[in-house]
Amino acid sequence: MAQMILLEQPPKHYVCYRTSGEITVNGKLDEKEWSLVEWTDTFVDIEGDKQPIPYLKTKVKMLWDDNYLYIAAQLEEPHLWATYTERESVIFHENNFEVFIDPNGDTHNYYEYEVNALGTEWDLMMTMPYRYYGLPINAWDIAGLKAGIDLQGTLNDPSDVD
């Protein structure tokens, strides 16, 4: 028997457009293709209205072509900070940007990509979420992954506001 689930708010969605132009992965959004696509709405907590609205803003733009999915993120941060330099480190202990890709939307067998302000990356696969005692499979790597970071401020300098 089918069940009807009533949502307080429908899930957000974003249309990711195909690009035929060449995108340089360097952290800058210099190509005209980026100016043709919208930013997402400002991110909210994964628990939605159960949590306060984040006081720092994060948003993304996305494009795709025959070879790549391009994700450009803009994160507000008054003090750019990152110390993890080893690939496959648990970098979410500090500020970072994370992308979750779940091909069938069941919260199992999904992929994570994380990167910090130093460009340190962690890509992994999860057979189930951490809340169900899932463990990261670090041996899984995203083939052909490229990342670019463009910092608007000084890294690891607590004496200034970025």
Buried (B, 14 or more C-beta within 10 A) or exposed (E): EEEEEEEEEEEEEEEBEEBEEEBEEEEEBEBEBBEEBEBBEEBBEEEEEEEEEEEEEBBBBBBBBEEBEBBBBBBEBEBBBBBBEEEBBEBEEBBBBEBEEEEEEEBEEBBBBBBBBBBBBBBBBBEBEEEEEBEBEBEEEBEEEEBBBEBEEEBEEEEEEB
